[in-house]
């Protein structure tokens, strides 16, 4: 899945990979991150 | 998924458009990853949020999936995902998310 030029929504989780980390990684693949959040699943 | 986040995803799907939009998840287990994947594809299964009954059908991937990982910076990936990759049930998480992305393969 090519992420270059895609609009990414990053939904991370505190106990997994958080939103800012997902954002960094998506941007490293050339994507634009339009929304990033870290959820706490209970 | 948090109700405010559901509203944000719904708004972005309407304003940015579904074409070219991709959801990336970072949940640590198959159940929570599947719940989030279901919410952005078929709608909120708990019927509590703005995406209840709203099947957006967005392409959703987990950060552990090779299909997206291969395009990311390897050093950054190791730094931010390496630890979870060691402890998580990678195959089960991928299978769970994929079952919502490609329901015909489930």
Backbone of each chain as nested JSON, in Angstrom:
{
  "chains": [
    {"id": "A", "residues": [
      {"number": 1, "name": "UNK", "atoms": {"N": [0.84, -1.19, 0.0], "CA": [0.0, 0.0, 0.0], "C": [0.878, 1.244, 0.0]}},
      {"number": 2, "name": "UNK", "atoms": {"N": [0.92, 1.913, -1.111], "CA": [1.715, 3.14, -1.236], "C": [1.045, 4.267, -0.437]}},
      {"number": 3, "name": "UNK", "atoms": {"N": [1.789, 4.867, 0.485], "CA": [1.207, 5.929, 1.316], "C": [1.53, 7.327, 0.804]}},
      {"number": 4, "name": "UNK", "atoms": {"N": [2.402, 7.395, -0.173], "CA": [2.811, 8.703, -0.695], "C": [1.585, 9.469, -1.216]}},
      {"number": 5, "name": "UNK", "atoms": {"N": [1.47, 10.731, -0.77], "CA": [0.388, 11.63, -1.171], "C": [-0.989, 11.217, -0.638]}},
      {"number": 6, "name": "UNK", "atoms": {"N": [-1.019, 10.233, 0.257], "CA": [-2.299, 9.861, 0.882], "C": [-2.582, 10.78, 2.074]}},
      {"number": 7, "name": "UNK", "atoms": {"N": [-3.871, 10.927, 2.385], "CA": [-4.294, 11.67, 3.571], "C": [-4.533, 10.642, 4.677]}},
      {"number": 8, "name": "UNK", "atoms": {"N": [-3.677, 10.669, 5.688], "CA": [-3.719, 9.631, 6.71], "C": [-4.379, 10.121, 7.998]}},
      {"number": 9, "name": "UNK", "atoms": {"N": [-5.226, 9.262, 8.553], "CA": [-5.765, 9.454, 9.89], "C": [-5.084, 8.419, 10.779]}},
      {"number": 10, "name": "UNK", "atoms": {"N": [-4.334, 8.885, 11.775], "CA": [-3.561, 7.991, 12.643], "C": [-4.27, 7.84, 13.97]}},
      {"number": 11, "name": "UNK", "atoms": {"N": [-4.709, 6.609, 14.269], "CA": [-5.421, 6.353, 15.531], "C": [-4.564, 5.409, 16.364]}},
      {"number": 12, "name": "UNK", "atoms": {"N": [-3.769, 6.0, 17.24], "CA": [-2.87, 5.213, 18.069], "C": [-3.505, 4.857, 19.394]}},
      {"number": 13, "name": "UNK", "atoms": {"N": [-2.717, 4.154, 20.211], "CA": [-3.215, 3.784, 21.531], "C": [-2.079, 3.834, 22.535]}},
      {"number": 14, "name": "UNK", "atoms": {"N": [-2.41, 4.258, 23.736], "CA": [-1.393, 4.442, 24.763], "C": [-0.616, 3.163, 25.037]}},
      {"number": 15, "name": "UNK", "atoms": {"N": [-1.302, 2.018, 25.04], "CA": [-0.636, 0.748, 25.339], "C": [-0.002, 0.098, 24.106]}},
      {"number": 16, "name": "UNK", "atoms": {"N": [-0.22, 0.708, 22.958], "CA": [0.357, 0.161, 21.721], "C": [1.321, 1.157, 21.116]}},
      {"number": 17, "name": "UNK", "atoms": {"N": [1.013, 1.617, 19.907], "CA": [1.808, 2.669, 19.263], "C": [0.96, 3.94, 19.29]}},
      {"number": 18, "name": "UNK", "atoms": {"N": [1.505, 5.018, 19.848], "CA": [0.693, 6.227, 20.019], "C": [0.549, 7.036, 18.725]}},
      {"number": 19, "name": "UNK", "atoms": {"N": [-0.367, 7.992, 18.771], "CA": [-0.675, 8.794, 17.588], "C": [0.525, 9.525, 16.997]}},
      {"number": 20, "name": "UNK", "atoms": {"N": [1.301, 10.253, 17.827], "CA": [2.468, 10.966, 17.281], "C": [3.478, 10.047, 16.587]}},
      {"number": 21, "name": "UNK", "atoms": {"N": [3.644, 8.83, 17.125], "CA": [4.576, 7.883, 16.483], "C": [4.034, 7.448, 15.116]}},
      {"number": 22, "name": "UNK", "atoms": {"N": [2.728, 7.161, 15.08], "CA": [2.116, 6.767, 13.8], "C": [2.259, 7.905, 12.785]}},
      {"number": 23, "name": "UNK", "atoms": {"N": [2.096, 9.14, 13.268], "CA": [2.201, 10.313, 12.398], "C": [3.612, 10.408, 11.799]}},
      {"number": 24, "name": "UNK", "atoms": {"N": [4.615, 10.273, 12.651], "CA": [6.006, 10.329, 12.177], "C": [6.272, 9.276, 11.105]}},
      {"number": 25, "name": "UNK", "atoms": {"N": [5.784, 8.067, 11.374], "CA": [6.039, 6.957, 10.447], "C": [5.306, 7.159, 9.123]}},
      {"number": 26, "name": "UNK", "atoms": {"N": [4.059, 7.621, 9.204], "CA": [3.301, 7.844, 7.97], "C": [3.963, 8.943, 7.138]}},
      {"number": 27, "name": "UNK", "atoms": {"N": [4.445, 9.984, 7.818], "CA": [5.111, 11.074, 7.109], "C": [6.421, 10.607, 6.485]}},
      {"number": 28, "name": "UNK", "atoms": {"N": [7.079, 9.647, 7.151], "CA": [8.331, 9.126, 6.579], "C": [8.061, 8.355, 5.286]}},
      {"number": 29, "name": "UNK", "atoms": {"N": [6.804, 7.943, 5.101], "CA": [6.421, 7.229, 3.871], "C": [5.838, 8.19, 2.83]}},
      {"number": 30, "name": "UNK", "atoms": {"N": [5.841, 9.494, 3.141], "CA": [5.381, 10.473, 2.161], "C": [3.92, 10.853, 2.27]}},
      {"number": 31, "name": "UNK", "atoms": {"N": [3.26, 10.428, 3.359], "CA": [1.843, 10.737, 3.529], "C": [1.663, 12.083, 4.234]}},
      {"number": 32, "name": "UNK", "atoms": {"N": [0.474, 12.664, 4.085], "CA": [0.078, 13.837, 4.854], "C": [-0.869, 13.365, 5.949]}},
      {"number": 33, "name": "UNK", "atoms": {"N": [-0.532, 13.655, 7.193], "CA": [-1.381, 13.215, 8.3], "C": [-2.375, 14.328, 8.633]}},
      {"number": 34, "name": "UNK", "atoms": {"N": [-3.659, 14.064, 8.397], "CA": [-4.689, 15.083, 8.598], "C": [-5.296, 15.032, 9.997]}},
      {"number": 35, "name": "UNK", "atoms": {"N": [-5.072, 13.927, 10.704], "CA": [-5.598, 13.804, 12.063], "C": [-4.825, 12.7, 12.775]}},
      {"number": 36, "name": "UNK", "atoms": {"N": [-4.418, 12.992, 14.008], "CA": [-3.668, 12.014, 14.783], "C": [-4.145, 12.058, 16.224]}},
      {"number": 37, "name": "UNK", "atoms": {"N": [-4.354, 10.887, 16.798], "CA": [-4.881, 10.849, 18.162], "C": [-4.354, 9.604, 18.87]}},
      {"number": 38, "name": "UNK", "atoms": {"N": [-4.263, 9.688, 20.193], "CA": [-3.899, 8.518, 20.996], "C": [-5.083, 8.167, 21.873]}},
      {"number": 39, "name": "UNK", "atoms": {"N": [-5.639, 6.981, 21.649], "CA": [-6.804, 6.558, 22.425], "C": [-6.364, 5.707, 23.605]}},
      {"number": 40, "name": "UNK", "atoms": {"N": [-7.278, 5.519, 24.535], "CA": [-7.043, 4.636, 25.674], "C": [-8.173, 3.626, 25.684]}},
      {"number": 41, "name": "UNK", "atoms": {"N": [-7.907, 2.418, 25.193], "CA": [-8.951, 1.406, 25.038], "C": [-9.249, 0.754, 26.376]}},
      {"number": 42, "name": "UNK", "atoms": {"N": [-10.52, 0.766, 26.784], "CA": [-10.878, 0.1, 28.045], "C": [-12.013, -0.878, 27.791]}}
    ]},
    {"id": "B", "residues": [
      {"number": 1, "name": "UNK", "atoms": {"N": [-14.393, 3.346, 19.83], "CA": [-13.601, 4.541, 19.543], "C": [-14.25, 5.754, 20.21]}},
      {"number": 2, "name": "UNK", "atoms": {"N": [-13.41, 6.622, 20.749], "CA": [-13.876, 7.842, 21.395], "C": [-14.867, 8.586, 20.485]}},
      {"number": 3, "name": "UNK", "atoms": {"N": [-15.927, 9.111, 21.075], "CA": [-16.995, 9.718, 20.278], "C": [-16.514, 10.955, 19.517]}},
      {"number": 4, "name": "UNK", "atoms": {"N": [-15.647, 11.747, 20.153], "CA": [-15.099, 12.925, 19.47], "C": [-14.242, 12.505, 18.268]}},
      {"number": 5, "name": "UNK", "atoms": {"N": [-13.503, 11.428, 18.438], "CA": [-12.65, 10.956, 17.338], "C": [-13.49, 10.416, 16.187]}},
      {"number": 6, "name": "UNK", "atoms": {"N": [-14.598, 9.759, 16.532], "CA": [-15.518, 9.307, 15.48], "C": [-16.047, 10.502, 14.687]}},
      {"number": 7, "name": "UNK", "atoms": {"N": [-16.385, 11.565, 15.408], "CA": [-16.897, 12.762, 14.744], "C": [-15.832, 13.358, 13.824]}},
      {"number": 8, "name": "UNK", "atoms": {"N": [-14.584, 13.365, 14.298], "CA": [-13.493, 13.9, 13.476], "C": [-13.27, 13.077, 12.213]}},
      {"number": 9, "name": "UNK", "atoms": {"N": [-13.287, 11.77, 12.37], "CA": [-13.093, 10.895, 11.201], "C": [-14.225, 11.095, 10.195]}},
      {"number": 10, "name": "UNK", "atoms": {"N": [-15.438, 11.197, 10.719], "CA": [-16.606, 11.399, 9.852], "C": [-16.502, 12.728, 9.092]}},
      {"number": 11, "name": "UNK", "atoms": {"N": [-16.107, 13.782, 9.819], "CA": [-15.97, 15.106, 9.207], "C": [-14.884, 15.1, 8.127]}},
      {"number": 12, "name": "UNK", "atoms": {"N": [-13.757, 14.447, 8.43], "CA": [-12.656, 14.403, 7.455], "C": [-13.055, 13.621, 6.205]}},
      {"number": 13, "name": "UNK", "atoms": {"N": [-13.808, 12.536, 6.418], "CA": [-14.249, 11.747, 5.262], "C": [-15.135, 12.589, 4.351]}},
      {"number": 14, "name": "UNK", "atoms": {"N": [-15.894, 13.513, 4.958], "CA": [-16.781, 14.383, 4.171], "C": [-16.032, 15.542, 3.53]}},
      {"number": 15, "name": "UNK", "atoms": {"N": [-15.084, 16.141, 4.271], "CA": [-14.406, 17.34, 3.768], "C": [-13.193, 17.001, 2.909]}},
      {"number": 16, "name": "UNK", "atoms": {"N": [-12.361, 16.098, 3.404], "CA": [-11.175, 15.701, 2.63], "C": [-11.578, 14.749, 1.502]}},
      {"number": 17, "name": "UNK", "atoms": {"N": [-12.572, 13.931, 1.785], "CA": [-13.001, 12.94, 0.802], "C": [-12.388, 11.586, 1.105]}},
      {"number": 18, "name": "UNK", "atoms": {"N": [-13.133, 10.543, 0.791], "CA": [-12.651, 9.188, 1.092], "C": [-11.532, 8.758, 0.153]}},
      {"number": 19, "name": "UNK", "atoms": {"N": [-11.528, 9.336, -1.051], "CA": [-10.49, 8.96, -2.009], "C": [-9.14, 9.466, -1.509]}},
      {"number": 20, "name": "UNK", "atoms": {"N": [-8.21, 8.584, -1.419], "CA": [-6.882, 8.99, -0.987], "C": [-6.719, 9.068, 0.509]}},
      {"number": 21, "name": "UNK", "atoms": {"N": [-7.758, 8.672, 1.239], "CA": [-7.685, 8.682, 2.698], "C": [-7.371, 7.281, 3.214]}},
      {"number": 22, "name": "UNK", "atoms": {"N": [-6.48, 7.189, 4.187], "CA": [-6.099, 5.899, 4.759], "C": [-6.074, 6.022, 6.28]}},
      {"number": 23, "name": "UNK", "atoms": {"N": [-6.61, 5.007, 6.962], "CA": [-6.56, 4.966, 8.425], "C": [-5.414, 4.046, 8.838]}},
      {"number": 24, "name": "UNK", "atoms": {"N": [-4.579, 4.498, 9.771], "CA": [-3.517, 3.65, 10.318], "C": [-3.734, 3.502, 11.82]}},
      {"number": 25, "name": "UNK", "atoms": {"N": [-3.763, 2.244, 12.268], "CA": [-4.027, 1.927, 13.671], "C": [-2.76, 1.503, 14.409]}},
      {"number": 26, "name": "UNK", "atoms": {"N": [-2.78, 1.689, 15.742], "CA": [-1.634, 1.287, 16.548], "C": [-2.018, 0.482, 17.776]}},
      {"number": 27, "name": "UNK", "atoms": {"N": [-3.178, -0.174, 17.743], "CA": [-3.663, -0.912, 18.917], "C": [-2.789, -2.154, 19.172]}},
      {"number": 28, "name": "UNK", "atoms": {"N": [-2.674, -2.548, 20.461], "CA": [-1.737, -3.625, 20.824], "C": [-2.299, -5.037, 20.792]}},
      {"number": 29, "name": "UNK", "atoms": {"N": [-3.601, -5.201, 20.5], "CA": [-4.156, -6.56, 20.488], "C": [-5.248, -6.682, 19.409]}},
      {"number": 30, "name": "UNK", "atoms": {"N": [-5.575, -7.916, 19.031], "CA": [-6.525, -8.137, 17.922], "C": [-7.915, -7.598, 18.203]}},
      {"number": 31, "name": "UNK", "atoms": {"N": [-8.384, -7.683, 19.447], "CA": [-9.743, -7.233, 19.747], "C": [-9.915, -5.731, 19.581]}},
      {"number": 32, "name": "UNK", "atoms": {"N": [-9.007, -4.961, 20.166], "CA": [-9.153, -3.507, 20.065], "C": [-8.866, -3.045, 18.643]}},
      {"number": 33, "name": "UNK", "atoms": {"N": [-7.89, -3.666, 17.98], "CA": [-7.595, -3.284, 16.589], "C": [-8.812, -3.567, 15.708]}},
      {"number": 34, "name": "UNK", "atoms": {"N": [-9.459, -4.718, 15.939], "CA": [-10.634, -5.083, 15.159], "C": [-11.796, -4.133, 15.394]}},
      {"number": 35, "name": "UNK", "atoms": {"N": [-11.966, -3.714, 16.645], "CA": [-13.061, -2.791, 16.973], "C": [-12.886, -1.449, 16.25]}},
      {"number": 36, "name": "UNK", "atoms": {"N": [-11.651, -0.956, 16.243], "CA": [-11.389, 0.314, 15.556], "C": [-11.543, 0.152, 14.047]}},
      {"number": 37, "name": "UNK", "atoms": {"N": [-11.049, -0.974, 13.536], "CA": [-11.151, -1.22, 12.089], "C": [-12.622, -1.312, 11.675]}},
      {"number": 38, "name": "UNK", "atoms": {"N": [-13.416, -1.984, 12.505], "CA": [-14.843, -2.114, 12.199], "C": [-15.528, -0.751, 12.195]}},
      {"number": 39, "name": "UNK", "atoms": {"N": [-15.145, 0.097, 13.14], "CA": [-15.789, 1.414, 13.258], "C": [-15.584, 2.269, 12.005]}},
      {"number": 40, "name": "UNK", "atoms": {"N": [-14.38, 2.2, 11.405], "CA": [-14.115, 3.052, 10.234], "C": [-14.469, 2.382, 8.902]}},
      {"number": 41, "name": "UNK", "atoms": {"N": [-14.954, 1.142, 8.971], "CA": [-15.379, 0.474, 7.739], "C": [-16.898, 0.258, 7.718]}},
      {"number": 42, "name": "UNK", "atoms": {"N": [-17.401, -0.46, 8.737], "CA": [-18.837, -0.797, 8.764], "C": [-19.664, 0.175, 9.607]}},
      {"number": 43, "name": "UNK", "atoms": {"N": [-18.984, 0.904, 10.507], "CA": [-19.698, 1.789, 11.42], "C": [-19.472, 1.351, 12.861]}},
      {"number": 44, "name": "UNK", "atoms": {"N": [-19.834, 2.204, 13.795], "CA": [-19.607, 1.944, 15.218], "C": [-20.433, 0.748, 15.695]}},
      {"number": 45, "name": "UNK", "atoms": {"N": [-19.784, -0.368, 16.062], "CA": [-20.531, -1.566, 16.471], "C": [-21.232, -1.387, 17.812]}},
      {"number": 46, "name": "UNK", "atoms": {"N": [-20.84, -0.378, 18.582], "CA": [-21.498, -0.154, 19.877], "C": [-22.727, 0.743, 19.724]}},
      {"number": 47, "name": "UNK", "atoms": {"N": [-22.921, 1.284, 18.549], "CA": [-24.048, 2.168, 18.252], "C": [-24.116, 3.344, 19.225]}},
      {"number": 48, "name": "UNK", "atoms": {"N": [-22.971, 3.807, 19.687], "CA": [-22.952, 4.904, 20.66], "C": [-22.48, 6.218, 20.045]}},
      {"number": 49, "name": "UNK", "atoms": {"N": [-21.738, 6.136, 18.928], "CA": [-21.102, 7.343, 18.403], "C": [-21.63, 7.789, 17.052]}},
      {"number": 50, "name": "UNK", "atoms": {"N": [-21.054, 8.885, 16.558], "CA": [-21.48, 9.461, 15.279], "C": [-21.334, 8.506, 14.082]}},
      {"number": 51, "name": "UNK", "atoms": {"N": [-20.518, 7.483, 14.225], "CA": [-20.345, 6.548, 13.098], "C": [-21.286, 5.341, 13.184]}},
      {"number": 52, "name": "UNK", "atoms": {"N": [-22.195, 5.352, 14.152], "CA": [-23.198, 4.279, 14.231], "C": [-24.036, 4.286, 12.959]}},
      {"number": 53, "name": "UNK", "atoms": {"N": [-24.066, 3.167, 12.267], "CA": [-24.852, 3.077, 11.043], "C": [-24.257, 3.836, 9.871]}},
      {"number": 54, "name": "UNK", "atoms": {"N": [-22.97, 4.228, 9.996], "CA": [-22.305, 4.967, 8.921], "C": [-21.137, 4.129, 8.387]}},
      {"number": 55, "name": "UNK", "atoms": {"N": [-21.373, 3.345, 7.358], "CA": [-20.307, 2.479, 6.825], "C": [-19.367, 3.258, 5.898]}},
      {"number": 56, "name": "UNK", "atoms": {"N": [-18.346, 3.883, 6.469], "CA": [-17.442, 4.717, 5.667], "C": [-16.624, 3.9, 4.658]}},
      {"number": 57, "name": "UNK", "atoms": {"N": [-16.341, 2.65, 5.012], "CA": [-15.582, 1.795, 4.092], "C": [-14.178, 2.297, 3.8]}},
      {"number": 58, "name": "UNK", "atoms": {"N": [-13.56, 2.945, 4.78], "CA": [-12.218, 3.492, 4.562], "C": [-11.172, 2.376, 4.579]}},
      {"number": 59, "name": "UNK", "atoms": {"N": [-10.128, 2.516, 3.756], "CA": [-9.039, 1.536, 3.819], "C": [-8.311, 1.674, 5.154]}},
      {"number": 60, "name": "UNK", "atoms": {"N": [-8.231, 0.589, 5.91], "CA": [-7.635, 0.641, 7.242], "C": [-6.511, -0.385, 7.354]}},
      {"number": 61, "name": "UNK", "atoms": {"N": [-5.386, 0.057, 7.878], "CA": [-4.218, -0.803, 8.048], "C": [-3.698, -0.672, 9.467]}},
      {"number": 62, "name": "UNK", "atoms": {"N": [-3.069, -1.745, 9.962], "CA": [-2.385, -1.661, 11.241], "C": [-0.908, -1.378, 10.972]}},
      {"number": 63, "name": "UNK", "atoms": {"N": [-0.295, -0.645, 11.898], "CA": [1.105, -0.252, 11.71], "C": [2.029, -1.477, 11.563]}},
      {"number": 64, "name": "UNK", "atoms": {"N": [1.579, -2.644, 12.044], "CA": [2.401, -3.857, 11.955], "C": [2.354, -4.516, 10.57]}},
      {"number": 65, "name": "UNK", "atoms": {"N": [1.479, -4.039, 9.684], "CA": [1.322, -4.709, 8.396], "C": [2.467, -4.378, 7.435]}},
      {"number": 66, "name": "UNK", "atoms": {"N": [3.085, -5.414, 6.871], "CA": [4.211, -5.22, 5.955], "C": [3.865, -4.315, 4.772]}},
      {"number": 67, "name": "UNK", "atoms": {"N": [2.597, -4.342, 4.356], "CA": [2.176, -3.553, 3.189], "C": [2.414, -2.059, 3.346]}},
      {"number": 68, "name": "UNK", "atoms": {"N": [2.314, -1.562, 4.581], "CA": [2.597, -0.133, 4.783], "C": [3.985, 0.057, 5.4]}},
      {"number": 69, "name": "UNK", "atoms": {"N": [4.399, -0.899, 6.193], "CA": [5.697, -0.797, 6.861], "C": [6.843, -0.637, 5.852]}},
      {"number": 70, "name": "UNK", "atoms": {"N": [6.737, -1.333, 4.751], "CA": [7.83, -1.333, 3.772], "C": [8.112, 0.047, 3.189]}},
      {"number": 71, "name": "UNK", "atoms": {"N": [7.16, 0.965, 3.33], "CA": [7.356, 2.315, 2.782], "C": [7.872, 3.3, 3.837]}},
      {"number": 72, "name": "UNK", "atoms": {"N": [8.015, 2.825, 5.069], "CA": [8.387, 3.731, 6.166], "C": [9.877, 3.666, 6.468]}},
      {"number": 73, "name": "UNK", "atoms": {"N": [10.37, 4.705, 7.127], "CA": [11.772, 4.762, 7.508], "C": [12.081, 3.634, 8.504]}},
      {"number": 74, "name": "UNK", "atoms": {"N": [13.041, 2.787, 8.184], "CA": [13.308, 1.588, 8.974], "C": [13.804, 1.91, 10.382]}},
      {"number": 75, "name": "UNK", "atoms": {"N": [14.643, 2.922, 10.524], "CA": [15.166, 3.27, 11.853], "C": [14.051, 3.827, 12.752]}},
      {"number": 76, "name": "UNK", "atoms": {"N": [13.231, 4.703, 12.167], "CA": [12.098, 5.251, 12.923], "C": [11.153, 4.134, 13.337]}},
      {"number": 77, "name": "UNK", "atoms": {"N": [10.919, 3.209, 12.417], "CA": [9.995, 2.099, 12.693], "C": [10.49, 1.284, 13.884]}},
      {"number": 78, "name": "UNK", "atoms": {"N": [11.768, 0.974, 13.857], "CA": [12.35, 0.192, 14.946], "C": [12.222, 0.931, 16.275]}},
      {"number": 79, "name": "UNK", "atoms": {"N": [12.444, 2.237, 16.225], "CA": [12.398, 3.05, 17.439], "C": [10.99, 3.107, 18.024]}},
      {"number": 80, "name": "UNK", "atoms": {"N": [9.982, 3.238, 17.17], "CA": [8.614, 3.478, 17.653], "C": [7.741, 2.225, 17.724]}},
      {"number": 81, "name": "UNK", "atoms": {"N": [8.08, 1.201, 16.967], "CA": [7.214, 0.015, 16.91], "C": [7.942, -1.254, 17.364]}},
      {"number": 82, "name": "UNK", "atoms": {"N": [9.256, -1.216, 17.368], "CA": [10.061, -2.412, 17.639], "C": [9.655, -3.176, 18.882]}},
      {"number": 83, "name": "UNK", "atoms": {"N": [9.419, -2.446, 19.963], "CA": [9.087, -3.102, 21.224], "C": [7.747, -3.819, 21.154]}},
      {"number": 84, "name": "UNK", "atoms": {"N": [6.748, -3.136, 20.574], "CA": [5.434, -3.75, 20.482], "C": [5.455, -4.959, 19.553]}},
      {"number": 85, "name": "UNK", "atoms": {"N": [6.262, -4.867, 18.532], "CA": [6.353, -5.963, 17.571], "C": [6.814, -7.249, 18.259]}},
      {"number": 86, "name": "UNK", "atoms": {"N": [7.647, -7.098, 19.281], "CA": [8.16, -8.267, 19.997], "C": [7.113, -8.896, 20.9]}},
      {"number": 87, "name": "UNK", "atoms": {"N": [6.232, -8.076, 21.465], "CA": [5.296, -8.586, 22.465], "C": [3.898, -8.863, 21.908]}},
      {"number": 88, "name": "UNK", "atoms": {"N": [3.542, -8.246, 20.798], "CA": [2.173, -8.374, 20.296], "C": [1.985, -9.642, 19.459]}},
      {"number": 89, "name": "UNK", "atoms": {"N": [0.732, -10.07, 19.372], "CA": [0.379, -11.198, 18.496], "C": [0.169, -10.626, 17.089]}},
      {"number": 90, "name": "UNK", "atoms": {"N": [1.29, -10.461, 16.387], "CA": [1.284, -9.745, 15.109], "C": [0.325, -10.372, 14.095]}},
      {"number": 91, "name": "UNK", "atoms": {"N": [0.391, -11.679, 13.95], "CA": [-0.447, -12.345, 12.938], "C": [-1.935, -12.168, 13.225]}},
      {"number": 92, "name": "UNK", "atoms": {"N": [-2.304, -12.293, 14.505], "CA": [-3.724, -12.173, 14.869], "C": [-4.218, -10.741, 14.662]}},
      {"number": 93, "name": "UNK", "atoms": {"N": [-3.385, -9.765, 14.984], "CA": [-3.774, -8.363, 14.797], "C": [-3.992, -8.072, 13.312]}},
      {"number": 94, "name": "UNK", "atoms": {"N": [-3.054, -8.526, 12.488], "CA": [-3.159, -8.279, 11.042], "C": [-4.411, -8.969, 10.483]}},
      {"number": 95, "name": "UNK", "atoms": {"N": [-4.638, -10.203, 10.916], "CA": [-5.801, -10.951, 10.428], "C": [-7.102, -10.233, 10.802]}},
      {"number": 96, "name": "UNK", "atoms": {"N": [-7.137, -9.716, 12.025], "CA": [-8.333, -9.032, 12.502], "C": [-8.62, -7.775, 11.675]}},
      {"number": 97, "name": "UNK", "atoms": {"N": [-7.621, -6.94, 11.488], "CA": [-7.818, -5.692, 10.734], "C": [-8.145, -5.996, 9.272]}},
      {"number": 98, "name": "UNK", "atoms": {"N": [-7.444, -6.97, 8.716], "CA": [-7.649, -7.322, 7.307], "C": [-9.057, -7.84, 7.053]}},
      {"number": 99, "name": "UNK", "atoms": {"N": [-9.641, -8.494, 8.056], "CA": [-10.983, -9.066, 7.869], "C": [-12.03, -7.965, 7.655]}},
      {"number": 100, "name": "UNK", "atoms": {"N": [-11.746, -6.774, 8.148], "CA": [-12.676, -5.653, 7.929], "C": [-12.335, -4.889, 6.656]}},
      {"number": 101, "name": "UNK", "atoms": {"N": [-11.029, -4.871, 6.343], "CA": [-10.619, -4.167, 5.118], "C": [-11.013, -4.95, 3.871]}},
      {"number": 102, "name": "UNK", "atoms": {"N": [-10.866, -6.265, 3.969], "CA": [-11.163, -7.132, 2.825], "C": [-12.119, -8.217, 3.28]}},
      {"number": 103, "name": "UNK", "atoms": {"N": [-13.382, -7.836, 3.525], "CA": [-14.325, -8.787, 4.12], "C": [-14.526, -10.064, 3.317]}},
      {"number": 104, "name": "UNK", "atoms": {"N": [-14.304, -10.013, 2.025], "CA": [-14.521, -11.211, 1.217], "C": [-13.473, -12.277, 1.502]}},
      {"number": 105, "name": "UNK", "atoms": {"N": [-12.3, -11.833, 2.078], "CA": [-11.243, -12.787, 2.394], "C": [-11.38, -13.36, 3.796]}},
      {"number": 106, "name": "UNK", "atoms": {"N": [-12.318, -12.82, 4.571], "CA": [-12.41, -13.228, 5.979], "C": [-13.016, -14.606, 6.106]}}
    ]}
  ]
}
